[in-house]
Amino acid sequence: MTGFVRGRRNLLTDVAGLKVGNAGDHRLKSGVTVVLCEPGATAAVQVLGGAPGTRETDLLAPHNAVETVNAVALSGGSAFGLDSASGVQAALREKGIGYAIREHRVPIVPAAIVFDLLNGGDKGWGRYPPYRELGYEAALAAAAEFEIGTAGAGIGATTAGLKGGLGSASAVLDTGFTLGALVVVNPTGSATIGTSRHFWAAPFELGDEFGGLGLPSPLPADARDIRFKFRDALAYANTTVAVVATDAELTKAEAKRLAISAHDGFARAIWPAHTPADGDLIFALATGAGRRPDQNEFLDICAASAATTARAIARGVHAASPAEGDPFPAWSARHG
C-alpha cells in the first residue's frame, strides 16, 4: 500500500474546501459541530449501528438526485439535536448558499446525532431545545482551525468508563491525495484496551498524537472483556458519528464505498463497535479539489480512511478535559 503522513494541521480541514465550526454549552454538557463544504462536496453515508438518529440521509443514496451537500451537522441532544441542521441552513441561506431552484436557494445539510442526555448536564431548556441556535453559531464559527476533545458535539460524549470527545486526524498519501476524519466519540464500548491507558488504535498512531504509548505488552488480562457504558434500560444512550473526507474527485457511489471502508476505523478503535445500542454512522465527503484517482489509488484512499478514522477516535478521547459533574473521568485525569 501507498504510505502516508499526517497533514499539516492533523485535522479534517487539511482537506481543501472544508471548514469546521464548534458551538456548545458546558452547563448543558452538549453542543454542535458543523462541517462546511465550499463550494459543495459529493456525499454519501453508511449506517452500521442499530440506533441511528439522522436527517437527509436518504438523499445521499447513489441513485438519488442531489449530488452535493453544503454542510454536515453533528450534534448532541439525541433526536432534539436534529434541530441543529435548521440553524446551519439559516446561516447558509443568509449567505446565499444552497441548491438553486429558480430564485430560491435550499442549503443541503445532512445531520446525525449522539445521545448525551444522561451525562450530568442541565437539560431543562424549556419548550424548545437550543440546538437550532447552536447549529447557527457553529456554522458562523467555521474555520480551518478548531478545537478537539471537549468541544462542539463532543462536549458531552462518553465511552465505557471514560469521557469521549470530538476527535480529528488527517493523512497525506504518497500519491498526493489528502484524507481527513472528524468523529464524535460516544460509543457504548471502549476506546482503550481493558482498563489500561493504551488505545485500541495504537497500531495506526502517527507520532505521539494520542500519547505515543503503543500497545501494552503483554495484553492485559481484561483486554477481551466486553465492557459497556450501561447494562440496563439505558443501553441505547450511545452512538459514534463521523465525517471522512478526501480531496479526490469521486462519484456518489465511490463516496459510499469510502464511508463503508472508513467504518473499519470504528472496529479498530472501539471495542465493541456497531452494536444494537449504537447508531454508528459515517458521512463521506469528496471535495474534488484534487484529481480523479485510478483504481489502485482509490483502494489506498479507502484503506487509509480506516486508519485515519481510528486515529481520530483515539485523539478525541485523549484530548477530552475534565469538568464538574462528569459521569466518567477524562483520560488525562485517570491516565495522563
C-alpha positions in Angstrom: 0.0 0.0 0.0 1.0 3.6 -0.5 2.4 5.3 2.6 1.1 8.4 4.3 2.0 11.0 6.8 0.0 13.4 9.0 -1.4 16.6 7.4 -0.2 20.0 8.5 -3.0 20.6 11.0 -3.8 16.9 11.6 -7.5 17.9 11.3 -10.3 17.3 8.8 -9.7 20.8 7.4 -6.4 19.6 5.8 -8.8 18.5 3.0 -9.1 21.5 0.7 -12.6 23.0 0.6 -13.7 22.2 4.2 -14.1 24.3 7.3 -15.3 23.1 10.8 -17.1 25.1 13.5 -18.0 24.2 17.1 -20.6 25.7 19.4 -21.7 24.4 22.8 -22.9 24.9 26.3 -20.8 23.4 29.1 -23.7 23.8 31.6 -25.8 21.8 29.2 -22.9 19.5 28.5 -23.8 19.3 24.9 -23.0 21.0 21.6 -22.9 21.0 17.8 -20.1 20.6 15.3 -20.6 21.7 11.6 -18.5 20.8 8.5 -18.9 23.4 5.8 -18.2 22.3 2.2 -17.1 25.2 -0.1 -18.5 25.3 -2.7 -20.0 21.8 -2.2 -18.9 18.2 -1.8 -20.1 14.9 -3.3 -21.5 13.0 -0.3 -22.6 9.6 0.9 -23.4 7.9 4.2 -23.1 4.4 5.7 -25.1 3.5 8.8 -24.0 0.3 10.7 -25.2 0.9 14.2 -28.6 -0.3 15.4 -29.9 3.0 16.8 -29.2 5.9 14.4 -30.7 9.4 14.5 -30.4 11.2 11.2 -31.7 13.8 8.8 -31.4 14.0 5.0 -29.5 10.7 4.7 -31.9 9.1 2.1 -30.9 11.9 -0.3 -27.3 10.7 -0.2 -28.1 7.3 -1.8 -26.2 7.0 -5.1 -29.4 6.7 -7.1 -31.0 9.8 -5.7 -30.8 13.2 -7.4 -28.8 15.8 -5.5 -25.1 15.2 -6.0 -23.5 17.5 -3.5 -24.1 18.9 0.0 -23.3 22.3 1.5 -22.7 21.2 5.1 -22.9 18.3 7.6 -24.2 18.8 11.1 -23.1 16.5 14.0 -24.9 17.2 17.3 -25.5 16.1 20.8 -29.0 16.1 22.2 -30.4 12.8 20.8 -33.3 13.5 18.5 -33.6 17.0 19.8 -30.2 17.7 18.2 -31.5 17.2 14.7 -32.7 20.8 15.0 -29.1 21.8 14.6 -29.4 21.4 10.8 -32.1 24.1 10.6 -29.7 26.5 12.3 -27.0 25.6 9.8 -29.4 26.1 6.9 -30.3 29.5 8.2 -26.7 30.6 8.3 -26.0 29.3 4.8 -29.3 30.8 3.4 -28.2 34.2 4.7 -25.1 33.9 2.6 -27.0 32.8 -0.5 -25.6 29.3 -0.3 -27.7 26.2 -1.3 -29.2 24.1 -4.1 -30.6 26.6 -6.7 -34.2 26.2 -7.6 -35.1 29.3 -9.7 -34.9 32.2 -7.4 -34.6 30.1 -4.2 -31.6 28.6 -2.5 -32.1 25.4 -0.4 -29.0 24.6 1.7 -28.5 20.8 1.8 -27.4 19.8 5.3 -27.5 16.2 6.3 -27.2 15.6 10.1 -26.6 13.0 12.7 -26.9 12.9 16.5 -25.4 11.2 19.5 -27.2 10.6 22.8 -25.7 12.7 25.6 -28.8 13.4 27.7 -27.6 11.5 30.8 -24.2 13.0 31.2 -24.8 15.3 34.2 -25.6 18.4 32.2 -28.7 20.6 32.8 -31.2 19.7 30.1 -34.0 21.8 31.4 -34.1 24.0 28.3 -37.9 24.8 28.4 -40.2 24.5 25.4 -37.6 24.3 22.6 -34.1 22.8 22.8 -31.1 25.0 22.0 -29.7 23.0 19.1 -31.0 25.2 16.2 -29.2 28.2 17.7 -26.1 26.1 18.4 -26.1 25.0 14.8 -26.3 28.6 13.6 -23.4 29.6 15.9 -21.3 26.6 14.8 -21.8 27.4 11.1 -20.7 31.0 11.6 -17.7 29.9 13.6 -16.4 27.5 10.9 -12.7 27.9 10.2 -9.6 25.9 9.2 -8.5 25.6 12.9 -10.9 24.2 15.5 -10.7 22.6 18.9 -11.0 18.9 19.6 -11.7 16.9 22.8 -14.4 18.5 25.0 -15.7 20.8 22.2 -18.7 21.1 20.0 -20.7 17.9 19.6 -18.1 16.2 21.8 -18.7 18.2 24.9 -21.0 15.6 26.5 -19.7 12.5 24.8 -18.8 9.4 27.0 -17.4 6.0 26.5 -17.3 2.8 28.6 -15.6 4.2 31.7 -14.0 7.4 30.2 -15.2 10.7 28.7 -15.4 10.7 25.0 -15.0 13.8 22.8 -14.5 15.3 19.4 -11.6 13.8 17.5 -9.9 14.6 14.2 -6.9 13.4 12.2 -5.6 13.7 8.6 -3.3 11.9 6.2 -1.5 12.8 3.1 -0.8 9.9 0.8 2.3 9.4 -1.2 0.1 9.7 -4.3 -0.8 13.3 -3.2 -4.3 12.7 -2.0 -5.4 14.1 1.4 -7.8 12.4 3.8 -9.4 13.7 6.9 -11.7 12.3 9.6 -13.8 14.0 12.2 -15.5 11.9 14.9 -17.9 12.4 17.8 -16.8 9.6 20.1 -19.7 8.5 22.2 -19.8 4.7 22.0 -21.3 2.1 24.3 -17.9 0.4 24.1 -14.4 1.5 25.0 -11.6 3.2 23.0 -8.9 1.9 25.5 -7.7 -1.7 26.0 -9.4 -3.1 29.0 -8.8 -0.8 32.0 -5.4 0.2 30.7 -4.3 3.6 29.4 -3.5 2.2 25.9 -5.7 2.8 22.9 -7.0 0.2 20.6 -6.0 2.5 17.7 -2.3 2.4 18.8 -1.0 0.5 15.6 -2.2 3.4 13.5 -0.8 6.3 15.6 1.5 8.7 13.8 4.0 10.2 16.2 2.6 10.8 19.7 -0.8 12.2 18.6 -2.6 10.4 21.4 0.3 9.8 23.8 2.6 7.6 21.8 2.0 4.7 24.2 1.8 1.9 21.7 0.2 -1.4 22.6 0.7 -2.9 26.0 2.9 -6.0 26.3 1.6 -8.4 27.3 -2.0 -7.5 26.7 -3.9 -7.0 30.0 -6.0 -9.9 31.2 -9.2 -7.8 30.7 -8.4 -6.8 27.1 -11.1 -9.2 25.7 -13.7 -8.3 28.3 -16.9 -6.9 26.8 -17.3 -3.5 28.6 -20.4 -1.5 28.0 -21.2 2.0 29.2 -24.5 0.8 30.6 -26.0 -2.6 31.1 -29.6 -1.6 31.9 -32.6 0.2 30.3 -30.2 3.0 29.3 -28.4 0.8 26.8 -29.4 3.0 23.8 -27.7 6.1 25.2 -24.7 6.0 22.9 -23.5 6.4 19.2 -20.4 7.4 17.4 -20.8 9.6 14.3 -18.1 10.7 11.9 -17.2 12.5 8.7 -14.4 11.2 6.5 -13.3 13.4 3.6 -10.9 13.5 0.7 -9.8 16.0 -1.9 -10.1 13.3 -4.6 -12.8 13.5 -7.3 -15.3 10.8 -6.6 -18.8 9.7 -7.7 -21.5 9.3 -5.1 -21.1 5.5 -5.4 -17.4 5.8 -4.7 -18.1 8.1 -1.8 -20.4 5.4 -0.4 -17.6 2.9 -0.7 -15.3 5.3 1.1 -17.8 5.5 4.0 -18.1 1.8 4.2 -14.3 1.4 4.3 -13.9 4.1 7.0 -16.2 2.0 9.3 -13.2 -0.3 9.7 -11.7 2.5 11.7 -14.5 2.2 14.2 -13.9 -1.5 14.6 -10.2 -1.0 15.1 -10.5 1.8 17.7 -13.6 0.8 19.7 -14.4 -2.5 21.3 -17.2 -3.4 20.7 -18.5 -1.2 17.9 -21.6 -1.3 15.6 -23.8 -2.7 18.4 -27.6 -2.6 18.5 -27.1 0.1 21.2 -25.1 2.4 18.9 -26.3 4.5 16.0 -22.8 4.4 14.4 -22.6 6.1 11.0 -20.1 7.8 8.8 -20.7 10.6 6.2 -18.2 10.6 3.3 -17.3 13.8 1.5 -15.3 14.2 -1.7 -14.5 17.9 -2.4 -12.9 17.2 -5.8 -10.2 19.8 -5.1 -7.7 17.2 -6.4 -7.7 14.9 -9.4 -9.6 11.7 -10.0 -7.8 8.6 -8.6 -7.2 5.5 -10.6 -8.4 2.1 -9.3 -5.3 1.4 -7.2 -5.2 4.9 -5.8 -8.8 4.6 -4.7 -8.0 1.3 -2.9 -5.3 3.2 -1.0 -7.7 6.0 -0.1 -10.2 3.6 1.3 -7.6 1.8 3.3 -6.2 5.0 4.7 -9.6 6.2 5.6 -10.0 3.4 8.2 -6.6 4.2 9.8 -7.3 8.0 9.8 -10.8 7.4 11.4 -9.2 5.1 14.1 -6.7 7.8 14.9 -9.4 10.5 15.2 -11.3 8.4 17.6 -8.3 7.9 19.9 -7.5 11.7 19.7 -11.0 12.6 20.7 -10.8 10.6 23.9 -7.1 11.6 24.6 -7.9 15.3 24.3 -11.0 15.3 26.5 -10.8 17.6 29.5 -12.4 17.1 32.9 -15.4 19.1 34.1 -17.6 19.3 37.2 -20.4 16.8 37.2 -18.9 14.4 34.6 -20.2 10.8 35.0 -16.8 9.4 33.9 -13.3 10.8 34.2 -11.3 12.2 31.3 -8.4 10.1 30.0 -6.0 12.7 31.2 -7.4 12.7 34.7 -7.1 8.9 35.0 -4.0 8.1 32.9 -2.3 11.4 31.9 
